[in-house]
């Protein structure tokens, strides 16, 4: 049961990151090139 909760949390985190990534890509690139690669590595 505990593992299931963990998976759910991770999935939610993943979805939030994906959404923020989408939002980030729409914004101008120069707004924070340091954040973007880190997010990409997390999503990989």
C-alpha positions, -999 to 999 in steps of 0.1 A, spaced: 0 0 0 28 23 9 45 17 -25 13 26 -43 12 59 -24 48 66 -34 40 59 -71 10 82 -69 32 110 -55 58 105 -81 32 105 -109 18 138 -96 53 153 -94 59 142 -130 27 157 -142 34 190 -124 69 191 -139 56 183 -174 30 211 -171 55 236 -159 79 225 -187 52 232 -212 46 266 -197 83 273 -196 88 264 -233 61 289 -242 79 316 -223 110 334 -237 141 312 -236 163 337 -218 141 335 -187 162 308 -171 184 285 -191 197 269 -159 163 255 -149 155 240 -183 183 214 -186 177 202 -150 140 196 -158 149 178 -190 172 155 -171 145 148 -145 120 140 -173 144 117 -192 
